[in-house]
Protein backbone atom coordinates (compact mmCIF):
# COMPACT_ATOMS: atom_id res chain seq x y z
CA UNK A 1 0.00 0.00 0.00
CA UNK A 2 1.40 3.41 -0.95
CA UNK A 3 1.94 6.09 1.67
CA UNK A 4 -0.71 8.81 1.96
CA UNK A 5 0.07 12.18 0.40
CA UNK A 6 2.31 14.33 2.56
CA UNK A 7 -0.44 16.88 3.12
CA UNK A 8 -2.79 14.22 4.48
CA UNK A 9 -0.07 12.83 6.73
CA UNK A 10 0.72 16.26 8.16
CA UNK A 11 -2.93 16.92 8.97
CA UNK A 12 -3.15 13.57 10.72
CA UNK A 13 0.06 14.20 12.66
CA UNK A 14 -1.30 17.54 13.89
CA UNK A 15 -4.40 15.75 15.14
CA UNK A 16 -2.26 13.23 16.98
CA UNK A 17 -0.26 16.01 18.67
CA UNK A 18 -3.50 17.63 19.81
CA UNK A 19 -4.83 14.29 21.08
CA UNK A 20 -1.64 13.59 23.03
CA UNK A 21 -0.91 17.03 24.47
CA UNK A 22 -4.34 18.63 24.66
CA UNK A 23 -6.08 21.18 22.43
CA UNK A 24 -4.41 24.41 21.37
CA UNK A 25 -5.86 27.73 20.26
CA UNK A 26 -4.58 30.61 18.21
CA UNK A 27 -2.93 33.34 20.26
CA UNK A 28 -2.10 35.57 17.31
CA UNK A 29 -1.38 35.57 13.60
CA UNK A 30 1.48 37.87 12.58
CA UNK A 31 1.71 38.97 8.95
CA UNK A 32 4.66 40.56 7.17
CA UNK A 33 3.97 43.92 5.55
CA UNK A 34 2.94 44.25 1.92
CA UNK A 35 6.05 45.44 0.13
CA UNK A 36 6.73 46.02 -3.54
CA UNK A 37 10.03 44.15 -3.32
CA UNK A 38 9.90 41.95 -0.23
CA UNK A 39 13.08 40.55 1.23
CA UNK A 40 13.33 36.98 2.41
CA UNK A 41 12.14 37.90 5.90
CA UNK A 42 8.98 39.48 4.47
CA UNK A 43 7.78 36.29 2.81
CA UNK A 44 6.51 34.38 5.85
CA UNK A 45 3.61 34.65 8.27
CA UNK A 46 3.78 33.39 11.84
CA UNK A 47 1.16 31.58 13.93
CA UNK A 48 1.56 31.66 17.69
CA UNK A 49 -0.47 29.23 19.78
CA UNK A 50 -1.68 29.79 23.31
CA UNK A 51 1.27 27.87 24.79
CA UNK A 52 3.67 30.27 23.05
CA UNK A 53 4.76 27.91 20.26
CA UNK A 54 5.31 29.54 16.87
CA UNK A 55 5.21 28.15 13.33
CA UNK A 56 5.89 29.77 9.97
CA UNK A 57 4.60 29.52 6.43
CA UNK A 58 5.36 31.09 3.05
CA UNK A 59 2.83 33.69 1.90
CA UNK A 60 3.86 34.85 -1.57
CA UNK A 61 1.98 32.24 -3.63
CA UNK A 62 -0.92 33.44 -5.79
CA UNK A 63 -1.87 36.52 -3.78
CA UNK A 64 -1.91 34.73 -0.41
CA UNK A 65 -0.41 37.62 1.54
CA UNK A 66 -2.79 40.12 -0.05
CA UNK A 67 -5.73 37.88 0.90
CA UNK A 68 -4.49 37.65 4.48
CA UNK A 69 -4.15 41.41 4.76
CA UNK A 70 -7.58 41.87 3.20
CA UNK A 71 -9.28 40.01 6.02
CA UNK A 72 -8.72 36.32 5.56
CA UNK A 73 -6.95 36.28 8.94
CA UNK A 74 -8.33 34.34 11.88
CA UNK A 75 -9.46 35.57 15.29
CA UNK A 76 -7.49 34.77 18.46
CA UNK A 77 -8.99 31.82 20.27
CA UNK A 78 -9.71 29.85 17.11
CA UNK A 79 -9.03 26.13 17.75
CA UNK A 80 -5.83 24.90 16.13
CA UNK A 81 -7.78 22.00 14.62
CA UNK A 82 -9.89 24.48 12.64
CA UNK A 83 -6.78 26.14 11.25
CA UNK A 84 -5.18 22.81 10.35
CA UNK A 85 -8.34 21.88 8.44
CA UNK A 86 -7.67 24.88 6.20
CA UNK A 87 -4.36 23.33 5.17
CA UNK A 88 -6.20 20.20 4.10
CA UNK A 89 -8.88 21.80 1.97
CA UNK A 90 -8.73 25.58 2.00
CA UNK A 91 -7.59 28.31 -0.37
CA UNK A 92 -4.06 29.74 -0.42
CA UNK A 93 -4.54 31.87 2.68
CA UNK A 94 -6.09 29.03 4.66
CA UNK A 95 -3.34 26.66 3.57
CA UNK A 96 -0.64 29.06 4.69
CA UNK A 97 -2.23 29.54 8.11
CA UNK A 98 -2.85 25.81 8.38
CA UNK A 99 0.75 24.85 7.62
CA UNK A 100 2.05 27.49 10.04
CA UNK A 101 -0.25 25.97 12.67
CA UNK A 102 1.07 22.47 11.99
CA UNK A 103 4.59 23.84 12.36
CA UNK A 104 3.66 25.53 15.65
CA UNK A 105 2.17 22.28 16.95
CA UNK A 106 5.37 20.51 15.92
CA UNK A 107 7.44 22.99 17.91
CA UNK A 108 5.13 22.35 20.88
CA UNK A 109 5.78 18.61 20.49
CA UNK A 110 9.53 19.08 20.25
CA UNK A 111 9.58 21.22 23.38
CA UNK A 112 7.52 18.76 25.40
CA UNK A 113 9.63 15.82 24.20
CA UNK A 114 12.92 17.65 24.79
CA UNK A 115 14.01 17.34 21.16
CA UNK A 116 16.46 19.87 19.73
CA UNK A 117 17.41 19.76 16.03
CA UNK A 118 21.03 20.21 15.05
CA UNK A 119 22.26 23.61 13.90
CA UNK A 120 22.20 24.05 10.15
CA UNK A 121 25.65 23.68 8.59
CA UNK A 122 25.05 25.56 5.33
CA UNK A 123 22.38 26.87 2.98
CA UNK A 124 22.47 23.66 0.94
CA UNK A 125 20.84 21.62 3.70
CA UNK A 126 24.08 19.76 4.55
CA UNK A 127 24.36 18.19 1.07
CA UNK A 128 28.19 18.14 1.33
CA UNK A 129 28.74 19.20 -2.26
CA UNK A 130 31.97 18.24 -3.96
CA UNK A 131 33.69 17.71 -7.31
CA UNK A 132 31.66 15.58 -9.70
CA UNK A 133 28.31 16.40 -8.11
CA UNK A 134 25.40 17.58 -10.24
CA UNK A 135 23.04 19.71 -8.20
CA UNK A 136 19.31 19.90 -8.81
CA UNK A 137 17.33 22.84 -7.41
CA UNK A 138 13.58 22.99 -7.03
CA UNK A 139 13.02 26.73 -6.87
CA UNK A 140 15.25 29.53 -8.05
CA UNK A 141 17.82 30.07 -5.26
CA UNK A 142 19.90 32.79 -6.87
CA UNK A 143 22.66 32.96 -4.21
CA UNK A 144 22.89 29.15 -4.05
CA UNK A 145 23.23 28.92 -7.81
CA UNK A 146 26.16 31.31 -7.65
CA UNK A 147 27.73 29.37 -4.77
CA UNK A 148 27.43 26.05 -6.59
CA UNK A 149 28.81 27.47 -9.82
CA UNK A 150 31.75 28.97 -7.91
CA UNK A 151 32.53 25.40 -6.78
CA UNK A 152 32.46 24.20 -10.38
CA UNK A 153 29.26 22.22 -9.85
CA UNK A 154 26.72 21.91 -12.68
CA UNK A 155 23.23 23.02 -11.69
CA UNK A 156 19.75 22.10 -12.96
CA UNK A 157 16.99 24.40 -11.71
CA UNK A 158 13.34 23.33 -11.87
CA UNK A 159 11.18 26.43 -12.19
CA UNK A 160 7.48 27.28 -12.58
CA UNK A 161 8.17 30.55 -14.41
CA UNK A 162 8.71 30.23 -18.14
CA UNK A 163 10.46 33.61 -18.31
CA UNK A 164 13.37 32.23 -16.27
CA UNK A 165 14.04 29.24 -18.55
CA UNK A 166 17.52 29.22 -20.08
CA UNK A 167 20.43 26.91 -20.78
CA UNK A 168 24.12 27.70 -20.69
CA UNK A 169 27.33 25.85 -19.81
CA UNK A 170 26.95 24.47 -16.30
CA UNK A 171 23.42 25.80 -15.76
CA UNK A 172 20.01 24.62 -16.93
CA UNK A 173 16.80 26.36 -15.84
CA UNK A 174 13.84 24.25 -16.96
CA UNK A 175 10.12 23.63 -16.52
CA UNK A 176 10.65 19.87 -17.00
CA UNK A 177 10.96 17.89 -13.72
CA UNK A 178 12.44 14.94 -15.63
CA UNK A 179 15.70 16.91 -15.87
CA UNK A 180 16.21 16.33 -12.14
CA UNK A 181 16.85 12.65 -12.82
CA UNK A 182 20.44 13.40 -13.81
CA UNK A 183 21.22 15.11 -10.50
CA UNK A 184 22.80 13.16 -7.64
CA UNK A 185 22.06 15.86 -5.04
CA UNK A 186 18.96 18.05 -4.81
CA UNK A 187 17.91 21.03 -2.72
CA UNK A 188 14.24 21.98 -2.80
CA UNK A 189 12.16 24.82 -1.47
CA UNK A 190 9.59 23.82 1.14
CA UNK A 191 6.98 25.68 -0.92
CA UNK A 192 6.23 22.22 -2.37
CA UNK A 193 4.24 21.65 0.83
CA UNK A 194 1.84 24.45 -0.13
CA UNK A 195 1.30 24.23 -3.89
CA UNK A 196 0.35 20.56 -4.41
CA UNK A 197 3.59 19.68 -6.18
CA UNK A 198 5.44 17.63 -3.56
CA UNK A 199 4.52 14.18 -4.84
CA UNK A 200 4.82 15.29 -8.46
CA UNK A 201 8.41 16.40 -7.92
CA UNK A 202 9.46 13.75 -5.39
CA UNK A 203 9.07 10.95 -7.90
CA UNK A 204 11.96 12.45 -9.87
CA UNK A 205 14.47 12.47 -7.00
CA UNK A 206 14.07 8.86 -5.87
CA UNK A 207 17.51 7.88 -7.17
CA UNK A 208 19.38 10.92 -5.89
CA UNK A 209 22.14 10.38 -3.37
CA UNK A 210 20.86 13.19 -1.10
CA UNK A 211 17.81 15.47 -1.08
CA UNK A 212 17.43 18.52 1.18
CA UNK A 213 14.07 20.24 1.68
CA UNK A 214 14.71 23.69 3.10
CA UNK A 215 12.84 26.78 4.23
CA UNK A 216 10.94 28.13 7.24
CA UNK A 217 7.76 26.39 6.03
CA UNK A 218 9.43 23.01 6.68
CA UNK A 219 9.02 23.08 10.47
CA UNK A 220 6.62 20.10 10.35
CA UNK A 221 7.20 16.50 11.46
CA UNK A 222 9.59 15.18 8.79
CA UNK A 223 8.64 11.49 8.82
CA UNK A 224 6.58 11.57 5.60
CA UNK A 225 9.27 13.67 3.92
CA UNK A 226 11.94 11.13 4.80
CA UNK A 227 9.69 8.34 3.50
CA UNK A 228 9.48 10.21 0.18
CA UNK A 229 13.25 10.30 -0.25
CA UNK A 230 14.23 13.51 1.56
CA UNK A 231 17.49 13.04 3.46
CA UNK A 232 17.61 16.36 5.34
CA UNK A 233 15.06 18.99 6.33
CA UNK A 234 16.27 22.52 7.02
CA UNK A 235 14.06 25.08 8.74
CA UNK A 236 14.06 27.96 11.23
CA UNK A 237 14.19 27.53 15.00
CA UNK A 238 12.86 30.55 16.87
CA UNK A 239 15.03 31.56 19.80
CA UNK A 240 13.40 34.81 21.01
CA UNK A 241 9.65 34.72 20.31
CA UNK A 242 8.78 38.35 21.07
CA UNK A 243 11.70 39.77 19.10
CA UNK A 244 11.05 37.38 16.25
CA UNK A 245 7.35 38.22 15.91
CA UNK A 246 8.14 41.94 16.02
CA UNK A 247 10.57 41.46 13.14
CA UNK A 248 8.05 39.44 11.12
CA UNK A 249 5.50 42.24 11.55
CA UNK A 250 8.08 44.83 10.53
CA UNK A 251 9.49 42.85 7.61
CA UNK A 252 12.99 43.19 9.04
CA UNK A 253 15.79 40.58 9.19
CA UNK A 254 15.23 37.96 11.87
CA UNK A 255 18.85 38.03 12.99
CA UNK A 256 19.62 36.37 16.30
CA UNK A 257 15.91 35.89 17.06
CA UNK A 258 16.07 32.62 15.07
CA UNK A 259 18.63 30.13 13.83
CA UNK A 260 18.81 27.60 11.02
CA UNK A 261 18.44 23.95 11.98
CA UNK A 262 18.67 20.66 10.10
CA UNK A 263 16.97 17.34 10.84
CA UNK A 264 18.18 14.08 9.33
CA UNK A 265 16.79 10.55 9.74
CA UNK A 266 19.95 9.55 11.60
CA UNK A 267 19.39 12.21 14.28
CA UNK A 268 15.59 12.13 14.46
CA UNK A 269 13.86 9.83 16.97
CA UNK A 270 10.64 9.51 14.95
CA UNK A 271 7.19 10.96 15.40
CA UNK A 272 5.80 8.08 17.49
CA UNK A 273 8.76 8.19 19.85
CA UNK A 274 8.39 11.95 20.28
CA UNK A 275 4.72 11.53 21.17
CA UNK A 276 5.65 8.96 23.82
CA UNK A 277 8.35 11.21 25.24
CA UNK A 278 5.99 14.22 25.37
CA UNK A 279 3.22 12.58 27.37
C-alpha positions, -999 to 999 in steps of 0.1 A, spaced: 0 0 0 14 34 -9 19 61 17 -7 88 20 1 122 4 23 143 26 -4 169 31 -28 142 45 -1 128 67 7 163 82 -29 169 90 -31 136 107 1 142 127 -13 175 139 -44 158 151 -23 132 170 -3 160 187 -35 176 198 -48 143 211 -16 136 230 -9 170 245 -43 186 247 -61 212 224 -44 244 214 -59 277 203 -46 306 182 -29 333 203 -21 356 173 -14 356 136 15 379 126 17 390 89 47 406 72 40 439 56 29 442 19 61 454 1 67 460 -35 100 442 -33 99 419 -2 131 406 12 133 370 24 121 379 59 90 395 45 78 363 28 65 344 59 36 346 83 38 334 118 12 316 139 16 317 177 -5 292 198 -17 298 233 13 279 248 37 303 230 48 279 203 53 295 169 52 282 133 59 298 100 46 295 64 54 311 31 28 337 19 39 349 -16 20 322 -36 -9 334 -58 -19 365 -38 -19 347 -4 -4 376 15 -28 401 -1 -57 379 9 -45 376 45 -41 414 48 -76 419 32 -93 400 60 -87 363 56 -70 363 89 -83 343 119 -95 356 153 -75 348 185 -90 318 203 -97 298 171 -90 261 177 -58 249 161 -78 220 146 -99 245 126 -68 261 113 -52 228 103 -83 219 84 -77 249 62 -44 233 52 -62 202 41 -89 218 20 -87 256 20 -76 283 -4 -41 297 -4 -45 319 27 -61 290 47 -33 267 36 -6 291 47 -22 295 81 -28 258 84 7 249 76 21 275 100 -2 260 127 11 225 120 46 238 124 37 255 157 22 223 169 54 205 159 74 230 179 51 224 209 58 186 205 95 191 202 96 212 234 75 188 254 96 158 242 129 176 248 140 173 212 165 199 197 174 198 160 210 202 150 223 236 139 222 241 101 256 237 86 251 256 53 224 269 30 225 237 9 208 216 37 241 198 45 244 182 11 282 181 13 287 192 -23 320 182 -40 337 177 -73 317 156 -97 283 164 -81 254 176 -102 230 197 -82 193 199 -88 173 228 -74 136 230 -70 130 267 -69 153 295 -80 178 301 -53 199 328 -69 227 330 -42 229 292 -40 232 289 -78 262 313 -77 277 294 -48 274 261 -66 288 275 -98 318 290 -79 325 254 -68 325 242 -104 293 222 -99 267 219 -127 232 230 -117 198 221 -130 170 244 -117 133 233 -119 112 264 -122 75 273 -126 82 306 -144 87 302 -181 105 336 -183 134 322 -163 140 292 -185 175 292 -201 204 269 -208 241 277 -207 273 258 -198 270 245 -163 234 258 -158 200 246 -169 168 264 -158 138 243 -170 101 236 -165 106 199 -170 110 179 -137 124 149 -156 157 169 -159 162 163 -121 168 126 -128 204 134 -138 212 151 -105 228 132 -76 221 159 -50 190 180 -48 179 210 -27 142 220 -28 122 248 -15 96 238 11 70 257 -9 62 222 -24 42 217 8 18 245 -1 13 242 -39 4 206 -44 36 197 -62 54 176 -36 45 142 -48 48 153 -85 84 164 -79 95 138 -54 91 109 -79 120 125 -99 145 125 -70 141 89 -59 175 79 -72 194 109 -59 221 104 -34 209 132 -11 178 155 -11 174 185 12 141 202 17 147 237 31 128 268 42 109 281 72 78 264 60 94 230 67 90 231 105 66 201 104 72 165 115 96 152 88 86 115 88 66 116 56 93 137 39 119 111 48 97 83 35 95 102 2 133 103 -2 142 135 16 175 130 35 176 164 53 151 190 63 163 225 70 141 251 87 141 280 112 142 275 150 129 305 169 150 316 198 134 348 210 97 347 203 88 384 211 117 398 191 110 374 163 74 382 159 81 419 160 106 415 131 80 394 111 55 422 115 81 448 105 95 429 76 130 432 90 158 406 92 152 380 119 188 380 130 196 364 163 159 359 171 161 326 151 186 301 138 188 276 110 184 239 120 187 207 101 170 173 108 182 141 93 168 105 97 199 96 116 194 122 143 156 121 145 139 98 170 106 95 149 72 110 154 58 81 175 88 82 198 84 119 203 47 115 212 57 90 238 84 112 252 60 142 254 32 126 274 
